[in-house]
């Protein structure tokens, strides 16, 4: 599975805009978000669709983001991951 292309990421512009609203996150490259100095969220694409990976400790958890509901689920997962991170810092 390859990282999402710029064209694919442009299709997710509304989702990316919502992620960018999180002040804790920094978009170091288009569609690649960091929390502090650690990679937190990035996107992949393959014939099955578009997916987002969210950091979960030393691993990433994959979420499909092809539908509006899946994108809402991703935003909820981002929120939960950020809350969990705040708990431990």
Biopython code that builds the backbone (N, CA, C, O; Angstrom):
import numpy as np
from Bio.PDB.StructureBuilder import StructureBuilder

atoms = [
    (1, "UNK", "N", (0.854, -1.172, 0.000)),
    (1, "UNK", "CA", (0.000, 0.000, 0.000)),
    (1, "UNK", "C", (0.899, 1.234, 0.000)),
    (1, "UNK", "O", (1.778, 1.367, 0.851)),
    (2, "UNK", "N", (0.679, 2.123, -0.945)),
    (2, "UNK", "CA", (1.535, 3.305, -1.060)),
    (2, "UNK", "C", (0.915, 4.508, -0.349)),
    (2, "UNK", "O", (-0.290, 4.561, -0.107)),
    (3, "UNK", "N", (1.768, 5.459, -0.028)),
    (3, "UNK", "CA", (1.263, 6.694, 0.558)),
    (3, "UNK", "C", (0.365, 7.396, -0.459)),
    (3, "UNK", "O", (0.582, 7.302, -1.667)),
    (4, "UNK", "N", (-0.626, 8.087, 0.042)),
    (4, "UNK", "CA", (-1.591, 8.760, -0.825)),
    (4, "UNK", "C", (-0.917, 9.862, -1.634)),
    (4, "UNK", "O", (-0.076, 10.603, -1.126)),
    (5, "UNK", "N", (-1.298, 9.950, -2.882)),
    (5, "UNK", "CA", (-0.766, 10.991, -3.765)),
    (5, "UNK", "C", (-1.419, 12.331, -3.439)),
    (5, "UNK", "O", (-2.429, 12.389, -2.739)),
    (6, "UNK", "N", (-0.834, 13.392, -3.952)),
    (6, "UNK", "CA", (-1.395, 14.730, -3.751)),
    (6, "UNK", "C", (-2.811, 14.802, -4.329)),
    (6, "UNK", "O", (-3.687, 15.439, -3.745)),
    (7, "UNK", "N", (-3.033, 14.161, -5.458)),
    (7, "UNK", "CA", (-4.366, 14.163, -6.068)),
    (7, "UNK", "C", (-5.381, 13.477, -5.158)),
    (7, "UNK", "O", (-6.490, 13.980, -4.977)),
    (8, "UNK", "N", (-5.017, 12.354, -4.596)),
    (8, "UNK", "CA", (-5.904, 11.640, -3.672)),
    (8, "UNK", "C", (-6.177, 12.498, -2.447)),
    (8, "UNK", "O", (-7.318, 12.586, -1.993)),
    (9, "UNK", "N", (-5.146, 13.128, -1.910)),
    (9, "UNK", "CA", (-5.327, 13.975, -0.731)),
    (9, "UNK", "C", (-6.225, 15.169, -1.024)),
    (9, "UNK", "O", (-6.973, 15.609, -0.151)),
    (10, "UNK", "N", (-6.158, 15.696, -2.239)),
    (10, "UNK", "CA", (-7.048, 16.813, -2.601)),
    (10, "UNK", "C", (-8.517, 16.382, -2.539)),
    (10, "UNK", "O", (-9.392, 17.200, -2.258)),
    (11, "UNK", "N", (-8.783, 15.116, -2.798)),
    (11, "UNK", "CA", (-10.160, 14.598, -2.696)),
    (11, "UNK", "C", (-10.638, 14.620, -1.249)),
    (11, "UNK", "O", (-11.842, 14.606, -0.992)),
    (12, "UNK", "N", (-9.708, 14.653, -0.311)),
    (12, "UNK", "CA", (-10.032, 14.652, 1.117)),
    (12, "UNK", "C", (-9.900, 16.041, 1.732)),
    (12, "UNK", "O", (-9.697, 16.164, 2.940)),
    (13, "UNK", "N", (-10.013, 17.083, 0.921)),
    (13, "UNK", "CA", (-9.731, 18.431, 1.407)),
    (13, "UNK", "C", (-10.581, 18.825, 2.614)),
    (13, "UNK", "O", (-10.064, 19.442, 3.546)),
    (14, "UNK", "N", (-11.870, 18.485, 2.621)),
    (14, "UNK", "CA", (-12.714, 18.832, 3.774)),
    (14, "UNK", "C", (-12.243, 18.109, 5.035)),
    (14, "UNK", "O", (-12.192, 18.704, 6.112)),
    (15, "UNK", "N", (-11.902, 16.840, 4.902)),
    (15, "UNK", "CA", (-11.399, 16.070, 6.033)),
    (15, "UNK", "C", (-10.076, 16.648, 6.533)),
    (15, "UNK", "O", (-9.882, 16.807, 7.739)),
    (16, "UNK", "N", (-9.180, 16.957, 5.619)),
    (16, "UNK", "CA", (-7.890, 17.524, 6.008)),
    (16, "UNK", "C", (-8.073, 18.864, 6.714)),
    (16, "UNK", "O", (-7.378, 19.157, 7.687)),
    (17, "UNK", "N", (-8.998, 19.667, 6.230)),
    (17, "UNK", "CA", (-9.267, 20.954, 6.885)),
    (17, "UNK", "C", (-9.727, 20.753, 8.326)),
    (17, "UNK", "O", (-9.343, 21.516, 9.212)),
    (18, "UNK", "N", (-10.529, 19.753, 8.559)),
    (18, "UNK", "CA", (-11.000, 19.479, 9.919)),
    (18, "UNK", "C", (-9.856, 18.992, 10.810)),
    (18, "UNK", "O", (-9.794, 19.343, 11.989)),
    (19, "UNK", "N", (-8.968, 18.198, 10.258)),
    (19, "UNK", "CA", (-7.804, 17.732, 11.019)),
    (19, "UNK", "C", (-6.885, 18.908, 11.340)),
    (19, "UNK", "O", (-6.339, 18.998, 12.440)),
    (20, "UNK", "N", (-6.720, 19.797, 10.379)),
    (20, "UNK", "CA", (-5.848, 20.969, 10.582)),
    (20, "UNK", "C", (-6.331, 21.873, 11.709)),
    (20, "UNK", "O", (-5.540, 22.640, 12.259)),
    (21, "UNK", "N", (-7.587, 21.802, 12.058)),
    (21, "UNK", "CA", (-8.119, 22.621, 13.146)),
    (21, "UNK", "C", (-7.587, 22.198, 14.508)),
    (21, "UNK", "O", (-7.685, 22.962, 15.468)),
    (22, "UNK", "N", (-7.036, 21.019, 14.610)),
    (22, "UNK", "CA", (-6.467, 20.534, 15.866)),
    (22, "UNK", "C", (-5.122, 21.219, 16.092)),
    (22, "UNK", "O", (-4.152, 20.931, 15.391)),
    (23, "UNK", "N", (-5.063, 22.104, 17.045)),
    (23, "UNK", "CA", (-3.849, 22.885, 17.284)),
    (23, "UNK", "C", (-2.666, 22.023, 17.716)),
    (23, "UNK", "O", (-1.516, 22.424, 17.541)),
    (24, "UNK", "N", (-2.931, 20.854, 18.273)),
    (24, "UNK", "CA", (-1.849, 19.976, 18.727)),
    (24, "UNK", "C", (-1.071, 19.375, 17.556)),
    (24, "UNK", "O", (0.074, 18.952, 17.716)),
    (25, "UNK", "N", (-1.696, 19.340, 16.386)),
    (25, "UNK", "CA", (-1.104, 18.670, 15.228)),
    (25, "UNK", "C", (-0.434, 19.665, 14.296)),
    (25, "UNK", "O", (-0.903, 20.789, 14.118)),
    (26, "UNK", "N", (0.671, 19.229, 13.706)),
    (26, "UNK", "CA", (1.390, 20.012, 12.700)),
    (26, "UNK", "C", (1.470, 19.198, 11.426)),
    (26, "UNK", "O", (1.853, 18.028, 11.444)),
    (27, "UNK", "N", (1.109, 19.822, 10.329)),
    (27, "UNK", "CA", (1.178, 19.168, 9.022)),
    (27, "UNK", "C", (2.537, 19.498, 8.410)),
    (27, "UNK", "O", (2.706, 20.550, 7.794)),
    (28, "UNK", "N", (3.495, 18.606, 8.581)),
    (28, "UNK", "CA", (4.856, 18.868, 8.110)),
    (28, "UNK", "C", (4.966, 18.711, 6.599)),
    (28, "UNK", "O", (5.726, 19.428, 5.949)),
    (29, "UNK", "N", (4.212, 17.777, 6.047)),
    (29, "UNK", "CA", (4.075, 17.599, 4.603)),
    (29, "UNK", "C", (2.590, 17.456, 4.334)),
    (29, "UNK", "O", (1.816, 17.109, 5.226)),
    (30, "UNK", "N", (2.200, 17.726, 3.104)),
    (30, "UNK", "CA", (0.791, 17.657, 2.723)),
    (30, "UNK", "C", (0.203, 16.305, 3.121)),
    (30, "UNK", "O", (0.596, 15.268, 2.585)),
    (31, "UNK", "N", (-0.757, 16.320, 4.077)),
    (31, "UNK", "CA", (-1.443, 15.108, 4.484)),
    (31, "UNK", "C", (-0.705, 14.251, 5.498)),
    (31, "UNK", "O", (-1.152, 13.148, 5.814)),
    (32, "UNK", "N", (0.431, 14.745, 6.020)),
    (32, "UNK", "CA", (1.192, 14.004, 7.029)),
    (32, "UNK", "C", (1.271, 14.867, 8.278)),
    (32, "UNK", "O", (1.875, 15.940, 8.271)),
    (33, "UNK", "N", (0.651, 14.383, 9.351)),
    (33, "UNK", "CA", (0.513, 15.165, 10.574)),
    (33, "UNK", "C", (1.378, 14.596, 11.686)),
    (33, "UNK", "O", (1.522, 13.383, 11.834)),
    (34, "UNK", "N", (1.948, 15.504, 12.460)),
    (34, "UNK", "CA", (2.804, 15.142, 13.594)),
    (34, "UNK", "C", (2.199, 15.675, 14.886)),
    (34, "UNK", "O", (1.555, 16.723, 14.908)),
    (35, "UNK", "N", (2.420, 14.938, 15.939)),
    (35, "UNK", "CA", (2.087, 15.361, 17.291)),
    (35, "UNK", "C", (3.418, 15.485, 18.008)),
    (35, "UNK", "O", (4.119, 14.496, 18.219)),
    (36, "UNK", "N", (3.759, 16.712, 18.380)),
    (36, "UNK", "CA", (5.100, 17.009, 18.889)),
    (36, "UNK", "C", (6.087, 16.612, 17.796)),
    (36, "UNK", "O", (5.971, 17.103, 16.673)),
    (37, "UNK", "N", (7.033, 15.760, 18.077)),
    (37, "UNK", "CA", (8.017, 15.396, 17.049)),
    (37, "UNK", "C", (7.745, 14.017, 16.448)),
    (37, "UNK", "O", (8.567, 13.488, 15.700)),
    (38, "UNK", "N", (6.596, 13.441, 16.778)),
    (38, "UNK", "CA", (6.293, 12.072, 16.365)),
    (38, "UNK", "C", (5.203, 12.036, 15.286)),
    (38, "UNK", "O", (4.206, 12.753, 15.368)),
    (39, "UNK", "N", (5.412, 11.199, 14.288)),
    (39, "UNK", "CA", (4.395, 11.011, 13.254)),
    (39, "UNK", "C", (3.098, 10.523, 13.911)),
    (39, "UNK", "O", (3.112, 9.586, 14.709)),
    (40, "UNK", "N", (1.987, 11.167, 13.570)),
    (40, "UNK", "CA", (0.709, 10.859, 14.201)),
    (40, "UNK", "C", (-0.329, 10.332, 13.214)),
    (40, "UNK", "O", (-1.066, 9.400, 13.535)),
    (41, "UNK", "N", (-0.395, 10.914, 12.024)),
    (41, "UNK", "CA", (-1.453, 10.570, 11.069)),
    (41, "UNK", "C", (-0.960, 10.774, 9.647)),
    (41, "UNK", "O", (-0.372, 11.805, 9.319)),
    (42, "UNK", "N", (-1.207, 9.774, 8.809)),
    (42, "UNK", "CA", (-0.903, 9.896, 7.386)),
    (42, "UNK", "C", (-1.879, 9.017, 6.600)),
    (42, "UNK", "O", (-2.638, 8.245, 7.186)),
    (43, "UNK", "N", (-1.854, 9.138, 5.290)),
    (43, "UNK", "CA", (-2.828, 8.479, 4.427)),
    (43, "UNK", "C", (-2.154, 7.570, 3.414)),
    (43, "UNK", "O", (-1.029, 7.811, 2.977)),
    (44, "UNK", "N", (-2.888, 6.502, 3.051)),
    (44, "UNK", "CA", (-2.451, 5.536, 2.046)),
    (44, "UNK", "C", (-3.564, 5.344, 1.029)),
    (44, "UNK", "O", (-4.724, 5.669, 1.280)),
    (45, "UNK", "N", (-3.189, 4.816, -0.111)),
    (45, "UNK", "CA", (-4.182, 4.458, -1.127)),
    (45, "UNK", "C", (-3.786, 3.148, -1.786)),
    (45, "UNK", "O", (-2.605, 2.826, -1.912)),
    (46, "UNK", "N", (-4.783, 2.413, -2.194)),
    (46, "UNK", "CA", (-4.592, 1.207, -2.987)),
    (46, "UNK", "C", (-5.912, 0.913, -3.681)),
    (46, "UNK", "O", (-6.866, 1.671, -3.503)),
    (47, "UNK", "N", (-6.007, -0.151, -4.461)),
    (47, "UNK", "CA", (-7.260, -0.424, -5.177)),
    (47, "UNK", "C", (-8.476, -0.578, -4.265)),
    (47, "UNK", "O", (-9.604, -0.389, -4.718)),
    (48, "UNK", "N", (-8.272, -0.914, -2.999)),
    (48, "UNK", "CA", (-9.401, -1.060, -2.068)),
    (48, "UNK", "C", (-9.909, 0.290, -1.557)),
    (48, "UNK", "O", (-10.988, 0.357, -0.968)),
    (49, "UNK", "N", (-9.145, 1.367, -1.778)),
    (49, "UNK", "CA", (-9.597, 2.683, -1.356)),
    (49, "UNK", "C", (-8.518, 3.486, -0.662)),
    (49, "UNK", "O", (-7.323, 3.228, -0.807)),
    (50, "UNK", "N", (-8.980, 4.477, 0.103)),
    (50, "UNK", "CA", (-8.086, 5.387, 0.823)),
    (50, "UNK", "C", (-8.180, 5.060, 2.302)),
    (50, "UNK", "O", (-9.262, 4.803, 2.832)),
    (51, "UNK", "N", (-7.025, 5.073, 2.962)),
    (51, "UNK", "CA", (-6.954, 4.723, 4.376)),
    (51, "UNK", "C", (-6.100, 5.743, 5.121)),
    (51, "UNK", "O", (-5.187, 6.343, 4.554)),
    (52, "UNK", "N", (-6.411, 5.925, 6.394)),
    (52, "UNK", "CA", (-5.607, 6.768, 7.267)),
    (52, "UNK", "C", (-5.002, 5.896, 8.349)),
    (52, "UNK", "O", (-5.653, 4.985, 8.860)),
    (53, "UNK", "N", (-3.771, 6.174, 8.692)),
    (53, "UNK", "CA", (-3.103, 5.486, 9.789)),
    (53, "UNK", "C", (-2.901, 6.483, 10.926)),
    (53, "UNK", "O", (-2.345, 7.563, 10.725)),
    (54, "UNK", "N", (-3.358, 6.113, 12.122)),
    (54, "UNK", "CA", (-3.172, 6.924, 13.321)),
    (54, "UNK", "C", (-2.212, 6.189, 14.236)),
    (54, "UNK", "O", (-2.332, 4.984, 14.455)),
    (55, "UNK", "N", (-1.253, 6.946, 14.769)),
    (55, "UNK", "CA", (-0.289, 6.364, 15.691)),
    (55, "UNK", "C", (-0.982, 5.897, 16.961)),
    (55, "UNK", "O", (-1.807, 6.598, 17.547)),
    (56, "UNK", "N", (-0.618, 4.698, 17.357)),
    (56, "UNK", "CA", (-1.124, 4.120, 18.596)),
    (56, "UNK", "C", (0.077, 3.503, 19.314)),
    (56, "UNK", "O", (0.372, 2.318, 19.163)),
    (57, "UNK", "N", (0.752, 4.329, 20.090)),
    (57, "UNK", "CA", (1.978, 3.860, 20.722)),
    (57, "UNK", "C", (3.071, 3.729, 19.688)),
    (57, "UNK", "O", (3.414, 4.706, 19.022)),
    (58, "UNK", "N", (3.625, 2.534, 19.543)),
    (58, "UNK", "CA", (4.688, 2.320, 18.562)),
    (58, "UNK", "C", (4.169, 1.680, 17.276)),
    (58, "UNK", "O", (4.955, 1.254, 16.430)),
    (59, "UNK", "N", (2.848, 1.612, 17.133)),
    (59, "UNK", "CA", (2.226, 1.058, 15.935)),
    (59, "UNK", "C", (1.229, 2.070, 15.372)),
    (59, "UNK", "O", (0.942, 3.097, 15.988)),
    (60, "UNK", "N", (0.710, 1.755, 14.188)),
    (60, "UNK", "CA", (-0.331, 2.574, 13.580)),
    (60, "UNK", "C", (-1.597, 1.740, 13.421)),
    (60, "UNK", "O", (-1.544, 0.549, 13.117)),
    (61, "UNK", "N", (-2.719, 2.388, 13.631)),
    (61, "UNK", "CA", (-4.012, 1.744, 13.432)),
    (61, "UNK", "C", (-4.636, 2.316, 12.163)),
    (61, "UNK", "O", (-4.678, 3.534, 11.986)),
    (62, "UNK", "N", (-5.113, 1.456, 11.293)),
    (62, "UNK", "CA", (-5.616, 1.852, 9.975)),
    (62, "UNK", "C", (-7.135, 2.052, 9.984)),
    (62, "UNK", "O", (-7.882, 1.255, 10.551)),
    (63, "UNK", "N", (-7.570, 3.149, 9.334)),
    (63, "UNK", "CA", (-8.995, 3.473, 9.219)),
    (63, "UNK", "C", (-9.326, 3.760, 7.756)),
    (63, "UNK", "O", (-8.622, 4.542, 7.117)),
    (64, "UNK", "N", (-10.370, 3.153, 7.213)),
    (64, "UNK", "CA", (-10.812, 3.533, 5.865)),
    (64, "UNK", "C", (-11.447, 4.927, 5.926)),
    (64, "UNK", "O", (-12.086, 5.279, 6.917)),
    (65, "UNK", "N", (-11.269, 5.712, 4.870)),
    (65, "UNK", "CA", (-11.833, 7.076, 4.835)),
    (65, "UNK", "C", (-12.517, 7.353, 3.501)),
    (65, "UNK", "O", (-12.393, 8.445, 2.946)),
    (66, "UNK", "N", (-13.234, 6.362, 2.993)),
    (66, "UNK", "CA", (-13.844, 6.481, 1.673)),
    (66, "UNK", "C", (-15.254, 7.055, 1.699)),
    (66, "UNK", "O", (-15.741, 7.538, 0.677)),
    (67, "UNK", "N", (-15.904, 7.012, 2.830)),
    (67, "UNK", "CA", (-17.272, 7.539, 2.938)),
    (67, "UNK", "C", (-17.312, 8.627, 4.012)),
    (67, "UNK", "O", (-16.383, 8.771, 4.806)),
    (68, "UNK", "N", (-18.389, 9.374, 4.017)),
    (68, "UNK", "CA", (-18.566, 10.421, 5.033)),
    (68, "UNK", "C", (-18.567, 9.813, 6.422)),
    (68, "UNK", "O", (-17.958, 10.372, 7.335)),
    (69, "UNK", "N", (-19.229, 8.691, 6.605)),
    (69, "UNK", "CA", (-19.254, 8.047, 7.917)),
    (69, "UNK", "C", (-17.855, 7.599, 8.335)),
    (69, "UNK", "O", (-17.467, 7.784, 9.489)),
    (70, "UNK", "N", (-17.106, 7.020, 7.422)),
    (70, "UNK", "CA", (-15.748, 6.598, 7.741)),
    (70, "UNK", "C", (-14.872, 7.792, 8.120)),
    (70, "UNK", "O", (-14.019, 7.686, 9.002)),
    (71, "UNK", "N", (-15.082, 8.915, 7.458)),
    (71, "UNK", "CA", (-14.317, 10.115, 7.787)),
    (71, "UNK", "C", (-14.698, 10.644, 9.167)),
    (71, "UNK", "O", (-13.833, 11.104, 9.913)),
    (72, "UNK", "N", (-15.977, 10.584, 9.510)),
    (72, "UNK", "CA", (-16.405, 10.973, 10.862)),
    (72, "UNK", "C", (-15.796, 10.047, 11.903)),
    (72, "UNK", "O", (-15.366, 10.491, 12.967)),
    (73, "UNK", "N", (-15.762, 8.757, 11.588)),
    (73, "UNK", "CA", (-15.143, 7.784, 12.500)),
    (73, "UNK", "C", (-13.658, 8.101, 12.698)),
    (73, "UNK", "O", (-13.143, 8.003, 13.812)),
    (74, "UNK", "N", (-12.982, 8.477, 11.631)),
    (74, "UNK", "CA", (-11.573, 8.846, 11.746)),
    (74, "UNK", "C", (-11.408, 10.059, 12.657)),
    (74, "UNK", "O", (-10.534, 10.071, 13.523)),
    (75, "UNK", "N", (-12.243, 11.076, 12.465)),
    (75, "UNK", "CA", (-12.142, 12.269, 13.303)),
    (75, "UNK", "C", (-12.381, 11.939, 14.768)),
    (75, "UNK", "O", (-11.734, 12.511, 15.646)),
    (76, "UNK", "N", (-13.290, 11.036, 15.039)),
    (76, "UNK", "CA", (-13.522, 10.588, 16.423)),
    (76, "UNK", "C", (-12.293, 9.869, 16.965)),
    (76, "UNK", "O", (-11.910, 10.064, 18.118)),
    (77, "UNK", "N", (-11.681, 9.042, 16.133)),
    (77, "UNK", "CA", (-10.478, 8.318, 16.551)),
    (77, "UNK", "C", (-9.317, 9.285, 16.805)),
    (77, "UNK", "O", (-8.535, 9.082, 17.734)),
    (78, "UNK", "N", (-9.204, 10.324, 15.994)),
    (78, "UNK", "CA", (-8.175, 11.345, 16.204)),
    (78, "UNK", "C", (-8.399, 12.004, 17.560)),
    (78, "UNK", "O", (-7.464, 12.165, 18.344)),
    (79, "UNK", "N", (-9.636, 12.380, 17.827)),
    (79, "UNK", "CA", (-9.979, 13.027, 19.094)),
    (79, "UNK", "C", (-9.618, 12.124, 20.285)),
    (79, "UNK", "O", (-9.010, 12.579, 21.254)),
    (80, "UNK", "N", (-9.992, 10.869, 20.202)),
    (80, "UNK", "CA", (-9.681, 9.924, 21.285)),
    (80, "UNK", "C", (-8.179, 9.741, 21.471)),
    (80, "UNK", "O", (-7.692, 9.689, 22.600)),
    (81, "UNK", "N", (-7.453, 9.646, 20.377)),
    (81, "UNK", "CA", (-5.999, 9.464, 20.463)),
    (81, "UNK", "C", (-5.338, 10.690, 21.078)),
    (81, "UNK", "O", (-4.399, 10.560, 21.863)),
    (82, "UNK", "N", (-5.819, 11.877, 20.730)),
    (82, "UNK", "CA", (-5.254, 13.095, 21.309)),
    (82, "UNK", "C", (-5.569, 13.198, 22.797)),
    (82, "UNK", "O", (-4.724, 13.622, 23.585)),
    (83, "UNK", "N", (-6.779, 12.812, 23.181)),
    (83, "UNK", "CA", (-7.136, 12.817, 24.599)),
    (83, "UNK", "C", (-6.274, 11.831, 25.375)),
    (83, "UNK", "O", (-5.820, 12.134, 26.479)),
    (84, "UNK", "N", (-6.049, 10.668, 24.808)),
    (84, "UNK", "CA", (-5.207, 9.662, 25.467)),
    (84, "UNK", "C", (-3.778, 10.181, 25.603)),
    (84, "UNK", "O", (-3.131, 9.962, 26.627)),
    (85, "UNK", "N", (-3.295, 10.853, 24.592)),
    (85, "UNK", "CA", (-1.940, 11.399, 24.637)),
    (85, "UNK", "C", (-1.823, 12.449, 25.746)),
    (85, "UNK", "O", (-0.823, 12.484, 26.464)),
    (86, "UNK", "N", (-2.836, 13.297, 25.885)),
    (86, "UNK", "CA", (-2.810, 14.328, 26.933)),
    (86, "UNK", "C", (-2.791, 13.701, 28.328)),
    (86, "UNK", "O", (-2.161, 14.227, 29.245)),
    (87, "UNK", "N", (-3.480, 12.581, 28.477)),
    (87, "UNK", "CA", (-3.514, 11.895, 29.757)),
    (87, "UNK", "C", (-2.135, 11.458, 30.221)),
    (87, "UNK", "O", (-1.833, 11.460, 31.414)),
    (88, "UNK", "N", (-1.304, 11.082, 29.255)),
    (88, "UNK", "CA", (0.009, 10.520, 29.585)),
    (88, "UNK", "C", (1.115, 11.558, 29.603)),
    (88, "UNK", "O", (2.254, 11.236, 29.943)),
    (89, "UNK", "N", (0.809, 12.794, 29.244)),
    (89, "UNK", "CA", (1.859, 13.829, 29.261)),
    (89, "UNK", "C", (1.626, 14.832, 30.362)),
    (89, "UNK", "O", (2.410, 15.768, 30.521)),
]
sb = StructureBuilder()
sb.init_structure("model")
sb.init_model(0)
sb.init_chain("A")
sb.init_seg("    ")
for serial, (resi, resn, name, xyz) in enumerate(atoms, 1):
    if name == "N":
        sb.init_residue(resn, " ", resi, " ")
    sb.init_atom(name, np.array(xyz, "f"), 0.0, 1.0, " ", f" {name:<3s}", serial, name[0])
structure = sb.get_structure()
